[in-house]
Amino acid sequence: MPTQHKNKTFAALLAVLAGGLGVHRFYLRGKLDKLGLLHVCAIPLCGMIYGLAPHADWFFKILPMLLSYIAAFIEALVIGTTSDEQWDARHNAGSGTTSSSNWPLALLLVATLMLGATVVIATMARLFDLLYTGGAYG
């Protein structure tokens, strides 16, 4: 029985746009992917922090989701840089179709690297500001 063809560019796009929720993991591996469920757990974790520490800085309330998105940006880069042959062997073995990555994937990877690096640097800067100065710089 042929399986559905999984598009590498679409998987990387899902990782960038909704990766913090694990959507790309569910697209690639199905509804019960353990790492995808771990991404989803960031939502109730944010709610628990909000409920247990309502007067905490807003940054700490969204930190689990930020970490989930940072992991998704890394996963998007790994997905995008996987060769087409390895991708087809791993995700499209029974589909009967071969992958052919084009320039949209390259542009998506450049945008992912820019956005991911910005989020990582901003997260580290805000975290160190809160931990070492108590938020004195913003």
Accessible surface in RSA format (square Angstrom, percent):
REM  Atomic radii and reference values for relative SASA: ProtOr
REM  Chains: A
REM  Algorithm: Lee & Richards
REM  Probe-radius: 1.40
REM  Slices: 20
REM RES _ NUM      All-atoms   Total-Side   Main-Chain    Non-polar    All polar
REM                ABS   REL    ABS   REL    ABS   REL    ABS   REL    ABS   REL
RES MET A   1   220.21 114.0 148.53  98.3  71.68 170.7 116.90  99.4 103.31 136.9
RES PRO A   2   109.36  79.7  89.33  81.4  20.04  72.8  92.10  76.0  17.27 107.3
RES THR A   3    77.99  55.5  65.30  66.2  12.69  30.2  69.21  93.0   8.77  13.3
RES GLN A   4   138.62  77.5 122.61  89.6  16.01  38.1  45.43  96.7  93.19  70.7
RES HIS A   5    57.04  31.2  43.90  30.5  13.13  33.6  34.77  35.8  22.27  25.9
RES LYS A   6    39.35  19.2  39.35  24.1   0.00   0.0   8.59   7.7  30.75  32.8
RES ASN A   7    72.12  49.7  71.10  68.7   1.02   2.4  12.83  30.9  59.29  57.3
RES LYS A   8     9.93   4.8   8.29   5.1   1.64   3.9   2.55   2.3   7.38   7.9
RES THR A   9    36.89  26.2  36.89  37.4   0.00   0.0  27.02  36.3   9.87  14.9
RES PHE A  10    91.03  45.5  88.03  54.5   2.99   7.8  90.44  54.8   0.59   1.7
RES ALA A  11     0.00   0.0   0.00   0.0   0.00   0.0   0.00   0.0   0.00   0.0
RES ALA A  12     0.26   0.2   0.26   0.4   0.00   0.0   0.26   0.4   0.00   0.0
RES LEU A  13    68.55  38.2  68.55  49.0   0.00   0.0  68.55  48.1   0.00   0.0
RES LEU A  14    28.99  16.1  28.99  20.7   0.00   0.0  28.99  20.4   0.00   0.0
RES ALA A  15     0.00   0.0   0.00   0.0   0.00   0.0   0.00   0.0   0.00   0.0
RES VAL A  16    16.37  10.8  11.49  10.4   4.88  11.8  11.49  10.0   4.88  13.2
RES LEU A  17   119.39  66.5  98.83  70.7  20.57  51.7 100.90  70.9  18.49  49.8
RES ALA A  18    23.01  21.2  22.75  35.1   0.26   0.6  23.01  32.4   0.00   0.0
RES GLY A  19     0.00   0.0   0.00   N/A   0.00   0.0   0.00   0.0   0.00   0.0
RES GLY A  20     0.00   0.0   0.00   N/A   0.00   0.0   0.00   0.0   0.00   0.0
RES LEU A  21    65.59  36.5  63.82  45.7   1.76   4.4  63.82  44.8   1.76   4.7
RES GLY A  22     0.00   0.0   0.00   N/A   0.00   0.0   0.00   0.0   0.00   0.0
RES VAL A  23    53.27  35.1  52.34  47.4   0.93   2.3  52.77  45.8   0.50   1.4
RES HIS A  24     0.74   0.4   0.74   0.5   0.00   0.0   0.74   0.8   0.00   0.0
RES ARG A  25    28.30  11.9  28.30  14.4   0.00   0.0   0.72   1.0  27.58  16.7
RES PHE A  26    54.87  27.4  44.91  27.8   9.96  25.9  45.27  27.4   9.60  27.5
RES TYR A  27    55.72  26.0  39.23  22.3  16.49  42.9  42.32  31.8  13.40  16.5
RES LEU A  28    14.97   8.3   2.86   2.0  12.11  30.4   2.86   2.0  12.11  32.6
RES ARG A  29   113.24  47.5  78.23  39.9  35.01  83.4  37.06  50.6  76.19  46.2
RES GLY A  30    32.57  40.2   0.00   N/A  32.57  40.2  29.93  82.1   2.63   5.9
RES LYS A  31   178.43  87.0 165.93 101.8  12.50  29.8 110.03  99.0  68.40  72.9
RES LEU A  32   153.21  85.3 136.06  97.3  17.15  43.1 137.83  96.8  15.38  41.4
RES ASP A  33    17.67  12.4  10.79  10.7   6.88  16.3   6.51  15.3  11.16  11.1
RES LYS A  34   174.06  84.9 164.80 101.1   9.27  22.1 109.55  98.6  64.51  68.7
RES LEU A  35    88.73  49.4  87.74  62.8   0.99   2.5  87.74  61.6   0.99   2.7
RES GLY A  36     0.00   0.0   0.00   N/A   0.00   0.0   0.00   0.0   0.00   0.0
RES LEU A  37    77.47  43.1  76.62  54.8   0.85   2.1  76.75  53.9   0.73   2.0
RES LEU A  38   118.22  65.8 109.87  78.6   8.35  21.0 111.48  78.3   6.75  18.2
RES HIS A  39    13.75   7.5  11.02   7.7   2.72   7.0   8.11   8.4   5.64   6.6
RES VAL A  40    55.27  36.4  55.27  50.0   0.00   0.0  55.27  48.0   0.00   0.0
RES CYS A  41    67.20  50.8  64.99  72.5   2.21   5.2  18.30  46.4  48.90  52.7
RES ALA A  42     7.44   6.8   4.65   7.2   2.78   6.3   7.01   9.9   0.43   1.1
RES ILE A  43    84.66  48.2  80.51  60.0   4.15  10.0  81.35  58.6   3.31   9.0
RES PRO A  44    75.41  55.0  65.14  59.4  10.26  37.3  74.13  61.2   1.27   7.9
RES LEU A  45    83.12  46.3  81.87  58.6   1.25   3.1  82.44  57.9   0.68   1.8
RES CYS A  46    23.07  17.5  21.38  23.9   1.69   4.0  18.66  47.3   4.41   4.8
RES GLY A  47    42.64  52.6   0.00   N/A  42.64  52.6  33.89  93.0   8.76  19.6
RES MET A  48   108.09  56.0 100.90  66.8   7.20  17.1  79.76  67.8  28.33  37.5
RES ILE A  49    48.40  27.5  46.08  34.3   2.32   5.6  48.40  34.9   0.00   0.0
RES TYR A  50   130.27  60.8 129.82  73.9   0.45   1.2  82.42  61.9  47.84  59.0
RES GLY A  51    54.72  67.5   0.00   N/A  54.72  67.5  32.76  89.9  21.96  49.2
RES LEU A  52   147.18  82.0 117.05  83.7  30.13  75.7 119.14  83.7  28.03  75.4
RES ALA A  53    40.67  37.4  34.93  53.9   5.74  13.1  40.67  57.3   0.00   0.0
RES PRO A  54    69.28  50.5  58.35  53.2  10.93  39.7  58.35  48.2  10.93  68.0
RES HIS A  55   180.91  98.9 147.58 102.6  33.33  85.3 107.34 110.6  73.57  85.6
RES ALA A  56    33.06  30.4  13.46  20.8  19.60  44.6  24.86  35.0   8.20  21.7
RES ASP A  57    44.32  31.0  30.32  30.2  14.01  33.1  17.87  42.1  26.46  26.4
RES TRP A  58   147.68  59.3 143.90  69.7   3.78   8.9 127.22  67.8  20.46  33.2
RES PHE A  59     4.75   2.4   4.75   2.9   0.00   0.0   4.75   2.9   0.00   0.0
RES PHE A  60    61.16  30.6  60.23  37.3   0.93   2.4  60.23  36.5   0.93   2.7
RES LYS A  61    34.35  16.8  33.01  20.3   1.34   3.2  15.00  13.5  19.35  20.6
RES ILE A  62    71.31  40.6  71.31  53.1   0.00   0.0  71.31  51.4   0.00   0.0
RES LEU A  63    32.76  18.2  32.76  23.4   0.00   0.0  32.76  23.0   0.00   0.0
RES PRO A  64    15.33  11.2   8.84   8.1   6.49  23.6  12.73  10.5   2.60  16.2
RES MET A  65    42.16  21.8  42.16  27.9   0.00   0.0  42.16  35.8   0.00   0.0
RES LEU A  66    39.13  21.8  38.57  27.6   0.56   1.4  38.96  27.4   0.17   0.5
RES LEU A  67    97.56  54.3  91.70  65.6   5.86  14.7  92.14  64.7   5.42  14.6
RES SER A  68    11.20   9.5   4.33   5.8   6.87  15.8  10.59  22.6   0.61   0.9
RES TYR A  69    53.97  25.2  53.97  30.7   0.00   0.0  36.60  27.5  17.36  21.4
RES ILE A  70    27.30  15.5  27.28  20.3   0.02   0.0  27.28  19.6   0.02   0.0
RES ALA A  71    39.61  36.4  35.44  54.7   4.17   9.5  38.69  54.5   0.92   2.4
RES ALA A  72     0.00   0.0   0.00   0.0   0.00   0.0   0.00   0.0   0.00   0.0
RES PHE A  73    12.05   6.0  12.05   7.5   0.00   0.0  12.05   7.3   0.00   0.0
RES ILE A  74   101.55  57.8 101.51  75.6   0.04   0.1 101.51  73.1   0.04   0.1
RES GLU A  75    36.46  20.9  35.20  26.6   1.26   3.0  24.38  47.2  12.08   9.9
RES ALA A  76     0.00   0.0   0.00   0.0   0.00   0.0   0.00   0.0   0.00   0.0
RES LEU A  77    47.57  26.5  47.14  33.7   0.44   1.1  47.48  33.3   0.10   0.3
RES VAL A  78    90.15  59.3  88.10  79.8   2.05   4.9  89.49  77.8   0.67   1.8
RES ILE A  79    15.55   8.9  14.34  10.7   1.22   2.9  15.55  11.2   0.00   0.0
RES GLY A  80     6.30   7.8   0.00   N/A   6.30   7.8   0.00   0.0   6.30  14.1
RES THR A  81   100.87  71.7  69.59  70.6  31.28  74.5  59.49  79.9  41.38  62.6
RES THR A  82    15.52  11.0   8.00   8.1   7.52  17.9   7.65  10.3   7.87  11.9
RES SER A  83    49.72  42.0  38.16  50.9  11.56  26.6  43.92  93.5   5.80   8.1
RES ASP A  84    32.54  22.8  28.93  28.8   3.61   8.5   9.56  22.5  22.98  22.9
RES GLU A  85   134.09  77.0 123.84  93.7  10.25  24.4  71.91 139.1  62.18  50.8
RES GLN A  86   104.86  58.6 100.06  73.1   4.80  11.4  27.78  59.1  77.08  58.5
RES TRP A  87     2.36   0.9   2.36   1.1   0.00   0.0   2.36   1.3   0.00   0.0
RES ASP A  88    22.18  15.5  21.33  21.2   0.85   2.0  16.37  38.5   5.80   5.8
RES ALA A  89    76.05  69.9  49.83  76.9  26.22  59.6  59.52  83.8  16.53  43.8
RES ARG A  90   141.47  59.4 108.13  55.1  33.34  79.4  40.91  55.9 100.57  60.9
RES HIS A  91    26.57  14.5  10.41   7.2  16.16  41.3   8.48   8.7  18.09  21.0
RES ASN A  92     6.00   4.1   0.00   0.0   6.00  14.4   0.00   0.0   6.00   5.8
RES ALA A  93    88.56  81.4  50.24  77.5  38.32  87.2  57.03  80.3  31.53  83.5
RES GLY A  94    38.20  47.1   0.00   N/A  38.20  47.1  28.04  76.9  10.16  22.8
RES SER A  95    17.98  15.2   0.80   1.1  17.18  39.6   0.89   1.9  17.09  23.9
RES GLY A  96    81.05  99.9   0.00   N/A  81.05  99.9  44.65 122.5  36.40  81.5
RES THR A  97    71.36  50.8  63.64  64.5   7.72  18.4  43.03  57.8  28.33  42.8
RES THR A  98   113.86  81.0  98.72 100.1  15.14  36.1  67.64  90.9  46.21  69.9
RES SER A  99    19.62  16.6   5.55   7.4  14.07  32.4   8.29  17.7  11.32  15.9
RES SER A 100    89.17  75.4  64.18  85.7  24.99  57.6  40.84  87.0  48.33  67.7
RES SER A 101    42.89  36.2  16.72  22.3  26.16  60.3  18.74  39.9  24.14  33.8
RES ASN A 102    95.97  66.2  79.80  77.1  16.17  38.9  20.47  49.3  75.50  73.0
RES TRP A 103   177.93  71.4 169.32  82.0   8.61  20.2 146.95  78.4  30.97  50.2
RES PRO A 104    59.92  43.7  54.54  49.7   5.37  19.5  56.17  46.4   3.74  23.3
RES LEU A 105     7.94   4.4   7.69   5.5   0.25   0.6   7.69   5.4   0.25   0.7
RES ALA A 106    55.69  51.2  50.67  78.2   5.02  11.4  54.36  76.5   1.34   3.5
RES LEU A 107   105.90  59.0 101.30  72.5   4.60  11.6 101.83  71.5   4.07  11.0
RES LEU A 108    25.00  13.9  20.60  14.7   4.39  11.0  24.51  17.2   0.49   1.3
RES LEU A 109    29.97  16.7  28.51  20.4   1.46   3.7  28.86  20.3   1.11   3.0
RES VAL A 110    88.09  58.0  86.08  77.9   2.01   4.9  87.94  76.4   0.16   0.4
RES ALA A 111    49.90  45.9  46.27  71.4   3.63   8.3  47.42  66.8   2.49   6.6
RES THR A 112     0.83   0.6   0.26   0.3   0.57   1.3   0.17   0.2   0.66   1.0
RES LEU A 113   106.27  59.2 105.35  75.4   0.93   2.3 106.09  74.5   0.18   0.5
RES MET A 114   126.49  65.5 118.73  78.6   7.76  18.5  99.24  84.4  27.26  36.1
RES LEU A 115    83.82  46.7  79.87  57.1   3.95   9.9  83.49  58.6   0.33   0.9
RES GLY A 116     6.69   8.2   0.00   N/A   6.69   8.2   6.69  18.3   0.00   0.0
RES ALA A 117    46.21  42.5  37.09  57.2   9.13  20.8  43.98  61.9   2.24   5.9
RES THR A 118    85.34  60.7  79.90  81.0   5.44  13.0  59.07  79.3  26.27  39.7
RES VAL A 119    30.08  19.8  27.37  24.8   2.71   6.5  29.98  26.1   0.10   0.3
RES VAL A 120    51.34  33.8  51.26  46.4   0.08   0.2  51.32  44.6   0.02   0.1
RES ILE A 121   110.98  63.2 110.32  82.2   0.66   1.6 110.32  79.4   0.66   1.8
RES ALA A 122    57.35  52.7  47.00  72.5  10.35  23.5  53.67  75.6   3.68   9.8
RES THR A 123    10.22   7.3   8.66   8.8   1.56   3.7   8.08  10.9   2.14   3.2
RES MET A 124    98.74  51.1  98.48  65.2   0.26   0.6  69.77  59.3  28.97  38.4
RES ALA A 125    61.52  56.6  46.56  71.8  14.96  34.0  56.20  79.2   5.31  14.1
RES ARG A 126    39.66  16.7  36.10  18.4   3.56   8.5  30.07  41.1   9.59   5.8
RES LEU A 127    48.92  27.2  48.92  35.0   0.00   0.0  48.92  34.4   0.00   0.0
RES PHE A 128   105.39  52.7 103.83  64.3   1.55   4.0 104.24  63.2   1.15   3.3
RES ASP A 129    20.12  14.1  14.01  13.9   6.11  14.4  17.50  41.2   2.62   2.6
RES LEU A 130    21.14  11.8   9.60   6.9  11.54  29.0   9.60   6.7  11.54  31.1
RES LEU A 131   108.75  60.6  79.04  56.5  29.71  74.7  80.31  56.4  28.44  76.5
RES TYR A 132   165.21  77.1 132.10  75.2  33.11  86.2  93.36  70.2  71.85  88.6
RES THR A 133    59.13  42.1  33.25  33.7  25.89  61.7  42.36  56.9  16.77  25.4
RES GLY A 134    67.23  82.9   0.00   N/A  67.23  82.9  32.47  89.1  34.76  77.9
RES GLY A 135    20.12  24.8   0.00   N/A  20.12  24.8   4.25  11.7  15.87  35.5
RES ALA A 136    78.90  72.5  37.11  57.3  41.79  95.1  50.21  70.7  28.68  76.0
RES TYR A 137   180.49  84.3 146.37  83.3  34.12  88.8 105.64  79.4  74.85  92.3
RES GLY A 138    75.08  92.6   0.00   N/A  75.08  92.6  43.48 119.3  31.61  70.8
END  Absolute sums over single chains surface
CHAIN  1 A     8470.8       6972.8       1497.9       6213.9       2256.9
END  Absolute sums over all chains
TOTAL          8470.8       6972.8       1497.9       6213.9       2256.9
